[in-house]
Amino acid sequence: GRVFWATVVCLVVVSVVGIFWLYFDGINWMQRSKKRNVILMVSDGFGPASETMARNFVQQVHGLPVGYQSPLDEILVGSSRTRSSDSLVTDSAAGATALSCRMKSYNGAIGVDPERMPCGTVLEAAKLQRNMATGLVVTSRITHATPGAFSAHVTHRDMEDLIAEYQIGNYSLGPMVDLMFGGGRCHFEAGPHVNSCRTDARDLLSEARANGFRTLDSRSDFDALDANSAQSLPLLGTFAASHMDYEIDRDPKQQPSLAEMTNKALGILSAATKNTNSGFFLMVEGSRIDMAAHTNDPAAHVREIVAYWDAISAVRAYVDANPDTVLISVSDHETGGFSVAKQLGPEYPEYLWNPFALEPVKHSIEYVSSKLLGQTTDSAKQYEFVRDTVFPKWMGIKDASHEEILAVAQEANSVQLRQLLSTAISDRAQLGWATHGHSAVDVNLYAYGKDAHLLRGSHENTDIGDFIVQALGLNLELITSLIKNDKVVQDTPAIKQAWMGRRDLDAPEHHPHMH
């Protein structure tokens, strides 16, 4: 009898201990070891009013039902509060660092804390601690603020030469990003050269290849990639010298779309992790939603949003086929103080806005201004060009006044010219802008897939970084300790950004045809 009861007691004790281990450690271990994919999508500069405007535009122009919902509307879960550590109005660098390091930092900070020390990112931790494949897909320069904040550590966003060095693995952790698609080849090309914007003579494309990267620079290179093969990793694809073209200007024969790059990245990263217990972390940015809003260009803005929706649809389809994947979509901030209303005179305003004013617009204000500036000194020819081509054919404006045409034809200052073009379109659409900068408004938060419900409600932007850390079982503090001595200041002078992104819009590397 004693042996029997002793055996029973032992079995009970073992069972209880086993249950406690399973609950307190075993479950945690299984969660951390289970294959999982995280896809973070950032709609730069995209506020709630922009979602309303784009929905109205698509619904009206295509004659869809009044209850039409966009691919984002269907997965709305909450909102994100965007302030940085030093301002109620954040910039993209601090906004992205809040997501990547789950930490509030100062405007301009790229993967560094308020004391200007490196902070470990979710991308680095996913690669080192979970052996996950990693990727960045953007339409800006790949060295721009948002992708930079996941893959580099510099004290100011203008240090894009140093960001590029981080991205190809020239720091203590080595190459952390397996796949990069976007623009920004000029920061990898050796200077001085017509296609380079580096302020030193380093050839980072050669250095990247020496580090094992395959480099791409054309649509044909992109098309030749096998989306179901991981053989090409690590991969650096730069499809423009600076930013990729706006969707409204993009030549599909020259540059892939955001959705095409996203789909190919998903295929390649899936293939890379197919026979492993590790998934992938992918950050996708609709970068130029923001830039169109900086220029107060509603026609380019709405096309960038719709292109982002296409990428969202592609990722949602992937999540449906791979249920251990979570999609998070959020903006770093709102840009433009945009409103779906504009009062045009002192009299009480009409309650309307006109989506059809945006439909016939064929080019961005960036494109139009580049074609107008410095092209001719013949004022009569310039006037005819604006009257016969710019307004009716490129901007879809048939009722331009003599005063409007003359003002655009005579304006030689790029900032003032873009303002004239913005007013011409925005007034006719009755869309308002409060600023050429950012605003402090909360932005929408969307999520779909594994544990998406945990993001319901109003969150600080750092909570999204926390969600990724918890989902993947990461330790960012450990990464921070490993990179604390890495260089955070560029040796050579950085190219300064200017108001309205003039470096982005007017720099020679962005318009090689103007040389």
C-alpha positions as CSV (number, residue, x, y, z in Angstrom):
1,G,0.0,0.0,0.0
2,R,2.8,2.5,0.9
3,V,4.6,1.9,-2.4
4,F,1.3,2.4,-4.3
5,W,0.6,5.7,-2.5
6,A,4.2,6.9,-2.7
7,T,4.0,6.2,-6.5
8,V,0.8,8.2,-6.7
9,V,2.3,11.1,-4.7
10,C,5.4,11.1,-6.9
11,L,3.3,11.2,-10.1
12,V,1.2,14.0,-8.7
13,V,4.3,16.1,-7.8
14,V,5.8,15.4,-11.2
15,S,2.6,16.3,-12.9
16,V,2.2,19.6,-10.9
17,V,5.8,20.5,-11.5
18,G,5.4,19.7,-15.2
19,I,2.3,21.8,-15.5
20,F,4.0,24.7,-13.8
21,W,7.0,24.4,-16.1
22,L,4.7,24.3,-19.1
23,Y,2.7,27.3,-18.0
24,F,5.6,29.5,-16.8
25,D,8.4,28.5,-19.1
26,G,7.3,25.9,-21.6
27,I,4.5,28.0,-23.1
28,N,6.8,31.0,-23.2
29,W,9.4,28.8,-25.0
30,M,6.9,27.5,-27.5
31,Q,5.7,30.9,-28.2
32,R,9.2,32.2,-28.8
33,S,10.2,29.2,-30.9
34,K,7.1,29.1,-33.1
35,K,7.6,30.3,-36.6
36,R,6.0,33.7,-37.0
37,N,6.2,36.5,-39.6
38,V,5.7,40.2,-38.8
39,I,5.0,42.7,-41.6
40,L,5.0,46.3,-40.5
41,M,3.7,48.8,-43.1
42,V,4.3,52.5,-42.6
43,S,2.1,55.0,-44.6
44,D,4.4,58.0,-44.2
45,G,2.5,61.3,-43.7
46,F,-0.9,59.7,-44.0
47,G,-3.6,61.0,-41.7
48,P,-7.3,60.2,-41.2
49,A,-8.4,62.9,-43.6
50,S,-6.3,61.5,-46.3
51,E,-8.0,58.1,-46.0
52,T,-11.4,59.8,-46.2
53,M,-10.3,61.7,-49.3
54,A,-8.9,58.6,-51.1
55,R,-12.0,56.6,-50.3
56,N,-14.2,59.3,-51.6
57,F,-12.1,59.7,-54.7
58,V,-12.1,56.0,-55.6
59,Q,-15.8,55.6,-54.8
60,Q,-16.9,58.6,-56.8
61,V,-14.6,58.2,-59.8
62,H,-15.3,54.5,-60.2
63,G,-19.0,54.7,-59.4
64,L,-18.8,52.3,-56.4
65,P,-21.5,51.9,-53.7
66,V,-21.6,54.5,-51.0
67,G,-20.6,51.9,-48.5
68,Y,-17.3,51.1,-50.3
69,Q,-14.5,50.3,-47.9
70,S,-10.8,50.5,-48.8
71,P,-8.4,47.6,-47.9
72,L,-7.4,49.6,-44.9
73,D,-11.0,50.5,-43.7
74,E,-11.7,46.8,-43.3
75,I,-8.8,46.3,-40.8
76,L,-9.0,49.5,-38.7
77,V,-8.3,48.7,-35.0
78,G,-7.4,52.0,-33.3
79,S,-5.1,55.0,-33.4
80,S,-1.5,56.0,-32.7
81,R,-0.3,59.1,-30.9
82,T,2.8,60.4,-32.6
83,R,4.7,63.0,-30.4
84,S,8.4,62.7,-30.2
85,S,10.6,63.2,-27.1
86,D,11.2,66.9,-27.9
87,S,8.1,68.0,-29.7
88,L,4.3,67.5,-30.0
89,V,4.9,67.4,-33.7
90,T,7.2,64.5,-34.7
91,D,9.3,64.1,-37.8
92,S,9.7,60.8,-39.7
93,A,13.0,59.9,-38.0
94,A,11.7,60.1,-34.5
95,G,8.4,58.5,-35.6
96,A,10.2,55.5,-37.1
97,T,12.6,55.2,-34.1
98,A,9.6,54.9,-31.8
99,L,8.5,51.9,-33.9
100,S,11.9,50.3,-34.3
101,C,13.4,50.9,-30.9
102,R,10.1,51.2,-29.0
103,M,11.5,54.5,-27.7
104,K,10.6,58.2,-27.9
105,S,13.5,60.1,-29.3
106,Y,14.2,63.6,-30.6
107,N,13.2,64.9,-34.1
108,G,16.0,63.8,-36.5
109,A,17.0,60.7,-34.5
110,I,17.8,57.6,-36.5
111,G,18.0,54.5,-34.2
112,V,19.4,56.6,-31.3
113,D,18.0,57.5,-27.9
114,P,17.6,61.1,-26.6
115,E,21.2,61.0,-25.4
116,R,22.3,60.2,-29.0
117,M,23.4,56.7,-28.2
118,P,22.5,53.7,-30.4
119,C,19.3,51.8,-29.5
120,G,18.7,48.2,-30.7
121,T,16.0,47.8,-33.3
122,V,13.3,45.1,-33.8
123,L,14.9,44.3,-37.2
124,E,18.3,43.7,-35.6
125,A,16.9,41.6,-32.8
126,A,14.8,39.6,-35.1
127,K,17.9,38.7,-37.2
128,L,20.3,38.0,-34.3
129,Q,17.9,36.5,-31.7
130,R,15.4,34.7,-33.8
131,N,17.5,34.1,-36.9
132,M,14.7,35.6,-39.0
133,A,15.0,36.9,-42.5
134,T,14.7,40.6,-42.7
135,G,13.6,43.1,-45.4
136,L,13.0,46.8,-46.2
137,V,10.8,47.8,-49.1
138,V,10.2,51.6,-49.7
139,T,9.6,54.1,-52.5
140,S,12.0,56.7,-51.0
141,R,15.7,56.5,-50.9
142,I,16.5,53.3,-48.9
143,T,18.7,55.6,-46.8
144,H,15.7,57.9,-45.9
145,A,14.4,58.3,-42.4
146,T,12.0,55.4,-42.0
147,P,14.1,52.6,-43.4
148,G,17.2,54.2,-41.8
149,A,15.7,54.0,-38.3
150,F,15.3,50.2,-38.6
151,S,18.8,49.5,-40.0
152,A,21.1,52.3,-38.8
153,H,22.2,54.4,-35.9
154,V,23.0,58.1,-36.6
155,T,22.4,61.3,-34.7
156,H,20.7,63.0,-37.6
157,R,18.7,61.8,-40.5
158,D,20.7,63.9,-43.0
159,M,23.7,61.5,-42.5
160,E,22.5,59.2,-45.3
161,D,26.0,58.3,-46.4
162,L,26.6,56.7,-43.0
163,I,23.1,55.1,-43.0
164,A,24.1,53.4,-46.3
165,E,27.2,52.0,-44.7
166,Y,25.2,50.5,-41.9
167,Q,22.8,49.0,-44.3
168,I,25.4,47.0,-46.1
169,G,26.8,45.7,-42.8
170,N,29.7,48.0,-42.0
171,Y,29.2,48.0,-38.2
172,S,29.7,45.7,-35.3
173,L,26.7,43.5,-36.1
174,G,27.5,43.0,-39.7
175,P,24.8,42.8,-42.4
176,M,21.4,42.7,-40.7
177,V,19.1,43.4,-43.7
178,D,18.7,40.5,-46.1
179,L,16.6,42.4,-48.7
180,M,16.3,46.0,-49.6
181,F,14.1,47.4,-52.4
182,G,13.7,51.2,-53.1
183,G,15.5,54.2,-54.4
184,G,18.6,55.9,-53.2
185,R,21.4,54.5,-55.3
186,C,23.2,57.8,-55.2
187,H,24.2,57.2,-51.6
188,F,25.9,54.0,-52.6
189,E,27.7,55.3,-55.8
190,A,31.2,56.6,-55.4
191,G,31.5,60.4,-55.6
192,P,32.2,62.7,-57.2
193,H,30.0,61.4,-60.0
194,V,26.9,62.6,-61.8
195,N,24.9,59.7,-60.3
196,S,26.4,60.0,-56.8
197,C,25.3,62.2,-53.9
198,R,27.9,60.8,-51.5
199,T,30.2,63.4,-50.0
200,D,33.2,60.9,-50.1
201,A,34.7,58.6,-52.7
202,R,33.6,55.3,-51.2
203,D,32.0,52.8,-53.6
204,L,29.4,51.1,-51.4
205,L,28.0,49.1,-54.3
206,S,31.3,47.3,-54.6
207,E,31.6,47.0,-50.8
208,A,28.1,45.5,-50.7
209,R,29.0,43.0,-53.3
210,A,32.1,42.1,-51.3
211,N,29.8,41.6,-48.3
212,G,27.8,39.0,-50.3
213,F,25.1,41.3,-51.6
214,R,23.6,40.9,-55.1
215,T,22.9,44.4,-56.4
216,L,20.1,45.4,-58.8
217,D,19.5,48.7,-60.5
218,S,16.8,48.3,-63.2
219,R,13.3,47.0,-63.9
220,S,14.8,44.2,-65.9
221,D,17.0,43.1,-63.0
222,F,13.9,43.2,-60.8
223,D,11.8,41.1,-63.2
224,A,14.6,38.5,-63.5
225,L,14.4,37.8,-59.8
226,D,12.8,34.5,-59.0
227,A,10.1,35.3,-56.3
228,N,10.2,31.7,-55.1
229,S,13.9,31.5,-54.5
230,A,16.1,32.6,-51.7
231,Q,19.3,32.2,-53.8
232,S,19.7,35.9,-54.3
233,L,19.9,37.0,-50.6
234,P,21.3,39.2,-49.4
235,L,19.9,41.6,-52.0
236,L,20.1,45.4,-52.6
237,G,17.8,46.7,-55.3
238,T,18.0,50.5,-55.9
239,F,15.7,51.5,-58.8
240,A,16.3,55.2,-58.8
241,A,19.2,57.5,-58.0
242,S,17.1,59.3,-55.4
243,H,13.5,58.6,-54.6
244,M,11.5,56.4,-56.9
245,D,9.0,58.3,-59.0
246,Y,5.5,59.2,-57.8
247,E,2.9,56.6,-58.8
248,I,1.2,59.3,-61.0
249,D,4.5,59.7,-62.9
250,R,5.9,56.2,-62.8
251,D,6.7,54.4,-66.0
252,P,5.9,50.7,-65.4
253,K,8.6,49.7,-67.8
254,Q,11.3,51.5,-65.8
255,Q,10.3,51.1,-62.1
256,P,8.3,48.5,-60.2
257,S,5.3,49.6,-58.0
258,L,5.2,49.3,-54.3
259,A,2.8,46.3,-54.5
260,E,5.1,44.6,-57.0
261,M,8.2,45.1,-54.8
262,T,6.2,43.9,-51.7
263,N,4.9,40.8,-53.5
264,K,8.4,39.8,-54.6
265,A,9.9,40.5,-51.2
266,L,7.2,38.3,-49.6
267,G,8.0,35.5,-52.0
268,I,11.8,35.7,-51.6
269,L,11.6,36.0,-47.7
270,S,9.1,33.1,-47.6
271,A,11.5,30.9,-49.7
272,A,14.4,31.9,-47.4
273,T,12.6,30.7,-44.3
274,K,10.6,27.8,-45.8
275,N,12.5,24.9,-44.2
276,T,13.4,26.7,-40.9
277,N,11.7,27.4,-37.6
278,S,12.3,31.1,-38.2
279,G,10.0,33.5,-40.1
280,F,10.7,37.0,-41.4
281,F,10.4,40.6,-40.4
282,L,9.5,43.0,-43.3
283,M,9.0,46.7,-43.1
284,V,7.2,48.2,-46.1
285,E,6.8,52.0,-46.5
286,G,4.5,54.0,-48.7
287,S,7.2,56.7,-48.5
288,R,5.9,59.3,-51.0
289,I,2.4,59.7,-49.5
290,D,4.3,62.1,-47.2
291,M,6.2,63.9,-49.9
292,A,3.1,64.7,-52.0
293,A,1.6,66.2,-48.8
294,H,4.7,68.3,-48.2
295,T,4.2,69.8,-51.6
296,N,0.4,70.1,-51.0
297,D,-0.2,68.0,-54.1
298,P,-3.5,66.3,-53.8
299,A,-3.5,64.4,-57.1
300,A,-0.1,62.8,-56.4
301,H,-1.1,62.2,-52.8
302,V,-4.2,60.3,-53.6
303,R,-2.4,58.1,-56.2
304,E,0.3,57.2,-53.6
305,I,-2.4,56.2,-51.1
306,V,-4.2,53.9,-53.7
307,A,-0.8,52.4,-54.5
308,Y,-0.3,51.8,-50.8
309,W,-3.7,50.1,-50.7
310,D,-2.6,47.8,-53.5
311,A,0.4,46.8,-51.3
312,I,-1.9,46.3,-48.3
313,S,-4.1,44.0,-50.4
314,A,-1.1,41.9,-51.4
315,V,0.0,41.5,-47.8
316,R,-3.5,40.7,-46.6
317,A,-3.6,37.9,-49.2
318,Y,-0.3,36.6,-47.8
319,V,-1.7,36.7,-44.3
320,D,-4.7,34.7,-45.3
321,A,-2.5,32.0,-46.8
322,N,0.0,32.1,-43.8
323,P,-2.0,32.5,-40.6
324,D,1.0,32.8,-38.3
325,T,1.7,36.2,-39.9
326,V,0.6,39.6,-38.5
327,L,0.2,42.8,-40.6
328,I,0.5,46.1,-38.8
329,S,-0.1,49.3,-40.8
330,V,0.4,52.7,-39.2
331,S,1.6,56.2,-40.1
332,D,4.6,57.9,-38.4
333,H,2.7,61.2,-38.5
334,E,0.2,63.3,-40.6
335,T,1.6,65.7,-43.2
336,G,0.1,68.9,-44.5
337,G,-2.6,69.6,-42.0
338,F,-4.9,68.2,-44.7
339,S,-8.6,68.8,-44.7
340,V,-11.3,67.5,-47.0
341,A,-12.7,71.1,-47.3
342,K,-11.6,74.5,-48.4
343,Q,-13.3,77.9,-48.1
344,L,-12.5,79.9,-51.3
345,G,-13.9,83.3,-50.3
346,P,-15.4,85.4,-47.6
347,E,-18.9,84.2,-48.2
348,Y,-20.3,81.2,-46.3
349,P,-18.7,78.1,-47.9
350,E,-20.4,75.4,-49.9
351,Y,-20.6,72.0,-48.3
352,L,-18.7,70.0,-51.0
353,W,-15.4,68.9,-52.4
354,N,-14.8,67.7,-55.9
355,P,-12.9,64.4,-56.4
356,F,-13.3,64.7,-60.2
357,A,-10.9,67.7,-60.2
358,L,-8.1,65.2,-59.3
359,E,-9.0,62.5,-61.9
360,P,-7.6,64.1,-65.1
361,V,-4.3,65.1,-63.5
362,K,-1.5,63.3,-65.3
363,H,1.6,64.4,-63.4
364,S,2.9,65.4,-60.0
365,I,3.7,69.0,-59.2
366,E,7.3,67.8,-58.7
367,Y,7.3,66.6,-62.4
368,V,5.6,69.7,-63.7
369,S,7.9,72.1,-61.9
370,S,11.0,70.3,-63.1
371,K,9.8,70.7,-66.7
372,L,9.1,74.4,-66.2
373,L,12.2,75.6,-64.3
374,G,15.2,76.7,-66.4
375,Q,13.8,75.2,-69.7
376,T,13.6,78.4,-71.7
377,T,14.2,82.2,-71.5
378,D,11.6,82.9,-74.1
379,S,8.6,84.2,-72.0
380,A,6.1,83.9,-74.9
381,K,7.0,80.3,-75.5
382,Q,6.8,79.6,-71.7
383,Y,3.4,81.2,-71.5
384,E,2.2,79.1,-74.5
385,F,3.6,75.9,-72.9
386,V,1.8,76.6,-69.6
387,R,-1.5,77.5,-71.4
388,D,-1.5,74.7,-74.0
389,T,0.3,71.8,-72.2
390,V,0.8,72.3,-68.4
391,F,-2.7,73.3,-67.4
392,P,-5.0,71.4,-69.9
393,K,-3.0,68.3,-70.6
394,W,-0.9,67.6,-67.4
395,M,-3.2,69.1,-64.7
396,G,-6.6,68.6,-66.4
397,I,-7.5,72.3,-65.9
398,K,-9.5,73.7,-68.8
399,D,-10.5,77.0,-67.2
400,A,-7.2,78.5,-66.2
401,S,-7.3,82.3,-66.2
402,H,-4.7,84.5,-67.9
403,E,-3.5,85.6,-64.4
404,E,-2.9,81.9,-63.4
405,I,-1.1,81.1,-66.6
406,L,1.1,84.2,-66.4
407,A,2.0,83.6,-62.8
408,V,3.1,80.0,-63.4
409,A,5.0,81.0,-66.6
410,Q,6.9,83.8,-64.9
411,E,7.8,82.1,-61.6
412,A,11.5,81.1,-61.3
413,N,11.5,80.1,-57.6
414,S,10.8,76.4,-57.2
415,V,9.0,76.7,-53.9
416,Q,6.7,79.5,-55.1
417,L,6.0,77.7,-58.4
418,R,4.9,74.5,-56.6
419,Q,2.7,76.6,-54.4
420,L,1.0,78.2,-57.4
421,L,0.4,74.7,-58.9
422,S,-0.9,73.4,-55.6
423,T,-3.4,76.2,-55.3
424,A,-4.6,75.7,-58.8
425,I,-5.5,72.0,-58.2
426,S,-6.5,72.3,-54.5
427,D,-8.9,75.2,-55.1
428,R,-10.7,73.4,-57.9
429,A,-11.0,70.2,-55.7
430,Q,-11.8,72.3,-52.6
431,L,-9.2,70.6,-50.5
432,G,-7.4,72.4,-47.7
433,W,-3.8,72.5,-46.4
434,A,-2.7,74.1,-43.2
435,T,1.1,73.6,-43.5
436,H,3.9,72.3,-45.7
437,G,5.1,70.4,-42.7
438,H,3.7,67.8,-40.3
439,S,0.9,68.1,-37.8
440,A,0.3,66.5,-34.3
441,V,-3.0,64.7,-35.2
442,D,-3.4,61.1,-34.1
443,V,-3.1,58.7,-37.0
444,N,-5.1,55.5,-37.8
445,L,-3.8,52.1,-36.7
446,Y,-4.6,49.0,-38.7
447,A,-3.8,45.4,-38.0
448,Y,-4.7,42.0,-39.6
449,G,-3.8,38.4,-38.7
450,K,-2.1,36.8,-35.7
451,D,-3.0,38.7,-32.4
452,A,-4.1,41.8,-34.3
453,H,-6.8,42.3,-31.6
454,L,-4.1,43.3,-29.1
455,L,-3.7,46.6,-30.9
456,R,-7.3,47.8,-30.5
457,G,-7.7,51.2,-29.0
458,S,-5.6,54.4,-28.7
459,H,-1.8,53.7,-28.4
460,E,1.4,55.6,-28.1
461,N,3.5,54.8,-31.2
462,T,6.0,53.0,-29.0
463,D,3.3,50.5,-28.1
464,I,3.6,49.1,-31.7
465,G,7.3,48.4,-31.1
466,D,6.3,46.7,-27.8
467,F,3.8,44.6,-29.7
468,I,6.5,43.4,-32.1
469,V,8.9,42.7,-29.3
470,Q,6.3,40.6,-27.5
471,A,5.2,38.8,-30.6
472,L,8.7,37.7,-31.4
473,G,10.2,37.4,-27.9
474,L,12.9,39.9,-28.5
475,N,15.4,41.6,-26.2
476,L,16.2,45.0,-27.6
477,E,18.3,45.9,-24.5
478,L,20.8,43.2,-25.4
479,I,21.1,44.5,-28.9
480,T,21.7,48.0,-27.5
481,S,24.6,46.7,-25.4
482,L,26.2,45.2,-28.5
483,I,26.2,48.4,-30.5
484,K,26.9,51.0,-27.9
485,N,30.3,51.9,-29.4
486,D,29.3,52.1,-33.0
487,K,29.8,55.3,-34.9
488,V,26.8,57.6,-34.9
489,V,28.2,60.7,-36.6
490,Q,29.1,60.8,-40.3
491,D,32.8,61.8,-41.0
492,T,31.9,63.9,-44.0
493,P,29.4,66.8,-44.2
494,A,25.8,65.6,-44.6
495,I,23.5,67.0,-47.4
496,K,21.1,69.3,-45.6
497,Q,17.4,68.8,-46.0
498,A,15.5,72.0,-46.8
499,W,12.0,73.4,-46.4
500,M,9.4,71.5,-48.5
501,G,12.0,68.8,-49.1
502,R,13.9,70.9,-51.7
503,R,16.9,68.5,-51.5
504,D,14.4,65.8,-52.4
505,L,12.7,67.7,-55.2
506,D,15.4,69.9,-56.7
507,A,18.6,68.0,-56.2
508,P,20.3,67.1,-59.5
509,E,20.5,63.4,-58.7
510,H,16.7,63.3,-58.6
511,H,16.4,64.8,-62.1
512,P,19.4,63.3,-64.2
513,H,17.7,64.4,-67.4
514,M,18.3,68.1,-66.4
515,H,22.1,67.8,-66.6
